[in-house]
């Protein structure tokens, strides 16, 4: 159960609440969606604070906002929402330590046991398809 504000119950994180909508900055708006897909889209994005589903349109939000009664709408608040700002992106040629890089690797290059970060960076600079090194 959520918190009551007058007649309106504010959704509890992780609970799907019907008859309610939420305002906030939009991350994405996807027409032609299903409610369960909308929840999963938000759940799988740590920058998604909540989702609002109305009709067949999924709207994901980057911040929690004002909750209003809205027939035909459902709202879900992401319990895994990470409100911290993302780390700054390093500039070209800048070395940054202790940042986790995710995604599919473009390619793995063997540079020896003691290549070090600068040898990796030089190899990346020489390859126009290389975007970052880890």
Short mmCIF file of the C-alpha atoms (twelve columns), coordinates in Angstrom:
data_MODEL
# 
_entry.id   MODEL 
# 
loop_
_atom_site.group_PDB 
_atom_site.id 
_atom_site.type_symbol 
_atom_site.label_atom_id 
_atom_site.label_alt_id 
_atom_site.label_comp_id 
_atom_site.label_asym_id 
_atom_site.label_seq_id 
_atom_site.Cartn_x 
_atom_site.Cartn_y 
_atom_site.Cartn_z 
_atom_site.pdbx_PDB_model_num 
ATOM 1   C CA . UNK A 1   0.000  0.000  0.000   1 
ATOM 2   C CA . UNK A 2   1.093  3.524  -0.657  1 
ATOM 3   C CA . UNK A 3   0.771  6.657  1.432   1 
ATOM 4   C CA . UNK A 4   -2.667 8.336  1.527   1 
ATOM 5   C CA . UNK A 5   -2.983 12.006 0.632   1 
ATOM 6   C CA . UNK A 6   -6.648 12.890 1.078   1 
ATOM 7   C CA . UNK A 7   -8.563 10.443 -1.164  1 
ATOM 8   C CA . UNK A 8   -5.493 9.642  -3.276  1 
ATOM 9   C CA . UNK A 9   -2.990 6.902  -2.462  1 
ATOM 10  C CA . UNK A 10  0.571  7.558  -3.607  1 
ATOM 11  C CA . UNK A 11  1.931  4.336  -5.131  1 
ATOM 12  C CA . UNK A 12  4.484  2.325  -3.188  1 
ATOM 13  C CA . UNK A 13  7.680  1.548  -5.121  1 
ATOM 14  C CA . UNK A 14  7.253  -1.747 -6.951  1 
ATOM 15  C CA . UNK A 15  3.419  -1.744 -6.796  1 
ATOM 16  C CA . UNK A 16  1.399  -1.257 -9.980  1 
ATOM 17  C CA . UNK A 17  -1.370 1.232  -9.171  1 
ATOM 18  C CA . UNK A 18  -4.373 1.727  -11.445 1 
ATOM 19  C CA . UNK A 19  -6.495 4.864  -11.749 1 
ATOM 20  C CA . UNK A 20  -3.500 7.096  -11.146 1 
ATOM 21  C CA . UNK A 21  -1.048 9.101  -13.239 1 
ATOM 22  C CA . UNK A 22  2.213  10.859 -12.411 1 
ATOM 23  C CA . UNK A 23  3.888  13.917 -13.867 1 
ATOM 24  C CA . UNK A 24  7.626  14.269 -14.392 1 
ATOM 25  C CA . UNK A 25  10.335 14.696 -17.031 1 
ATOM 26  C CA . UNK A 26  9.868  12.131 -19.825 1 
ATOM 27  C CA . UNK A 27  12.634 9.631  -20.592 1 
ATOM 28  C CA . UNK A 28  10.709 7.891  -23.379 1 
ATOM 29  C CA . UNK A 29  7.205  7.738  -24.794 1 
ATOM 30  C CA . UNK A 30  6.387  4.501  -26.630 1 
ATOM 31  C CA . UNK A 31  2.996  4.075  -28.345 1 
ATOM 32  C CA . UNK A 32  1.721  0.568  -29.098 1 
ATOM 33  C CA . UNK A 33  2.940  -0.860 -25.786 1 
ATOM 34  C CA . UNK A 34  1.511  -3.299 -23.279 1 
ATOM 35  C CA . UNK A 35  1.389  -2.475 -19.570 1 
ATOM 36  C CA . UNK A 36  3.730  -5.348 -18.586 1 
ATOM 37  C CA . UNK A 37  6.267  -4.273 -21.244 1 
ATOM 38  C CA . UNK A 38  6.111  -0.725 -19.881 1 
ATOM 39  C CA . UNK A 39  6.919  -1.955 -16.361 1 
ATOM 40  C CA . UNK A 40  9.827  -4.046 -17.681 1 
ATOM 41  C CA . UNK A 41  11.174 -1.138 -19.744 1 
ATOM 42  C CA . UNK A 42  11.310 1.013  -16.601 1 
ATOM 43  C CA . UNK A 43  12.585 -1.809 -14.358 1 
ATOM 44  C CA . UNK A 44  15.512 -2.432 -16.721 1 
ATOM 45  C CA . UNK A 45  16.603 1.221  -16.765 1 
ATOM 46  C CA . UNK A 46  18.136 2.461  -13.499 1 
ATOM 47  C CA . UNK A 47  17.510 6.055  -14.681 1 
ATOM 48  C CA . UNK A 48  13.765 5.397  -14.895 1 
ATOM 49  C CA . UNK A 49  12.006 6.674  -11.768 1 
ATOM 50  C CA . UNK A 50  8.498  5.590  -12.775 1 
ATOM 51  C CA . UNK A 51  6.269  4.645  -15.667 1 
ATOM 52  C CA . UNK A 52  2.771  5.747  -16.588 1 
ATOM 53  C CA . UNK A 53  0.690  3.573  -18.900 1 
ATOM 54  C CA . UNK A 54  -2.473 4.949  -20.499 1 
ATOM 55  C CA . UNK A 55  -4.302 3.415  -23.453 1 
ATOM 56  C CA . UNK A 56  -1.476 1.787  -25.353 1 
ATOM 57  C CA . UNK A 57  1.155  4.438  -24.585 1 
ATOM 58  C CA . UNK A 58  4.041  3.843  -22.182 1 
ATOM 59  C CA . UNK A 59  5.713  6.928  -20.742 1 
ATOM 60  C CA . UNK A 60  8.822  6.496  -18.605 1 
ATOM 61  C CA . UNK A 61  9.857  9.309  -16.269 1 
ATOM 62  C CA . UNK A 62  13.302 10.387 -15.069 1 
ATOM 63  C CA . UNK A 63  11.961 11.908 -11.818 1 
ATOM 64  C CA . UNK A 64  8.981  11.369 -9.557  1 
ATOM 65  C CA . UNK A 65  6.382  14.096 -9.831  1 
ATOM 66  C CA . UNK A 66  2.870  15.046 -8.792  1 
ATOM 67  C CA . UNK A 67  0.389  12.149 -8.615  1 
ATOM 68  C CA . UNK A 68  -3.152 12.690 -9.930  1 
ATOM 69  C CA . UNK A 69  -6.249 10.532 -10.266 1 
ATOM 70  C CA . UNK A 70  -6.623 9.405  -13.891 1 
ATOM 71  C CA . UNK A 71  -9.087 6.817  -15.130 1 
ATOM 72  C CA . UNK A 72  -7.555 4.360  -17.579 1 
ATOM 73  C CA . UNK A 73  -3.998 5.033  -16.394 1 
ATOM 74  C CA . UNK A 74  -1.652 2.950  -14.287 1 
ATOM 75  C CA . UNK A 75  1.558  3.977  -12.541 1 
ATOM 76  C CA . UNK A 76  4.554  1.991  -11.345 1 
ATOM 77  C CA . UNK A 77  7.477  3.419  -9.329  1 
ATOM 78  C CA . UNK A 78  10.840 1.742  -9.920  1 
ATOM 79  C CA . UNK A 79  12.281 0.447  -6.614  1 
ATOM 80  C CA . UNK A 80  15.687 0.184  -8.345  1 
ATOM 81  C CA . UNK A 81  15.717 3.865  -9.395  1 
ATOM 82  C CA . UNK A 82  19.164 5.418  -8.989  1 
ATOM 83  C CA . UNK A 83  18.717 9.138  -8.407  1 
ATOM 84  C CA . UNK A 84  22.451 9.861  -8.418  1 
ATOM 85  C CA . UNK A 85  23.622 11.764 -11.498 1 
ATOM 86  C CA . UNK A 86  25.649 9.689  -13.952 1 
ATOM 87  C CA . UNK A 87  29.428 10.109 -13.735 1 
ATOM 88  C CA . UNK A 88  30.895 12.685 -16.130 1 
ATOM 89  C CA . UNK A 89  32.058 11.324 -19.451 1 
ATOM 90  C CA . UNK A 90  35.806 11.560 -19.950 1 
ATOM 91  C CA . UNK A 91  37.045 13.800 -22.741 1 
ATOM 92  C CA . UNK A 92  39.158 12.531 -25.642 1 
ATOM 93  C CA . UNK A 93  42.583 11.419 -24.436 1 
ATOM 94  C CA . UNK A 94  41.579 11.649 -20.755 1 
ATOM 95  C CA . UNK A 95  42.210 8.651  -18.492 1 
ATOM 96  C CA . UNK A 96  39.599 7.931  -15.836 1 
ATOM 97  C CA . UNK A 97  39.994 5.194  -13.226 1 
ATOM 98  C CA . UNK A 98  37.310 3.192  -11.406 1 
ATOM 99  C CA . UNK A 99  34.474 3.530  -13.922 1 
ATOM 100 C CA . UNK A 100 32.566 0.408  -14.857 1 
ATOM 101 C CA . UNK A 101 32.138 0.054  -18.613 1 
ATOM 102 C CA . UNK A 102 29.188 -2.046 -19.789 1 
ATOM 103 C CA . UNK A 103 27.934 -3.197 -23.140 1 
ATOM 104 C CA . UNK A 104 29.215 -5.449 -25.857 1 
ATOM 105 C CA . UNK A 105 32.941 -5.173 -26.564 1 
ATOM 106 C CA . UNK A 106 33.844 -4.108 -30.070 1 
ATOM 107 C CA . UNK A 107 36.936 -6.256 -29.972 1 
ATOM 108 C CA . UNK A 108 39.517 -7.582 -27.546 1 
ATOM 109 C CA . UNK A 109 43.129 -6.756 -28.366 1 
ATOM 110 C CA . UNK A 110 46.036 -8.580 -26.714 1 
ATOM 111 C CA . UNK A 111 48.834 -6.136 -25.895 1 
ATOM 112 C CA . UNK A 112 50.859 -8.279 -23.474 1 
ATOM 113 C CA . UNK A 113 50.718 -8.904 -19.729 1 
ATOM 114 C CA . UNK A 114 51.987 -5.467 -18.731 1 
ATOM 115 C CA . UNK A 115 50.442 -3.266 -21.389 1 
ATOM 116 C CA . UNK A 116 49.103 -0.656 -18.968 1 
ATOM 117 C CA . UNK A 117 46.375 1.899  -19.654 1 
ATOM 118 C CA . UNK A 118 48.494 4.163  -21.879 1 
ATOM 119 C CA . UNK A 119 49.415 1.371  -24.292 1 
ATOM 120 C CA . UNK A 120 45.721 0.450  -24.525 1 
ATOM 121 C CA . UNK A 121 44.806 4.102  -25.119 1 
ATOM 122 C CA . UNK A 122 47.410 4.418  -27.907 1 
ATOM 123 C CA . UNK A 123 46.069 1.259  -29.584 1 
ATOM 124 C CA . UNK A 124 42.557 2.724  -29.408 1 
ATOM 125 C CA . UNK A 125 43.676 6.054  -30.880 1 
ATOM 126 C CA . UNK A 126 45.177 4.202  -33.838 1 
ATOM 127 C CA . UNK A 127 41.867 2.426  -34.563 1 
ATOM 128 C CA . UNK A 128 39.104 4.753  -35.825 1 
ATOM 129 C CA . UNK A 129 36.433 2.215  -34.790 1 
ATOM 130 C CA . UNK A 130 37.582 2.293  -31.161 1 
ATOM 131 C CA . UNK A 131 35.424 4.456  -28.873 1 
ATOM 132 C CA . UNK A 132 36.864 3.581  -25.434 1 
ATOM 133 C CA . UNK A 133 39.200 1.200  -23.640 1 
ATOM 134 C CA . UNK A 134 38.703 -0.747 -20.469 1 
# 
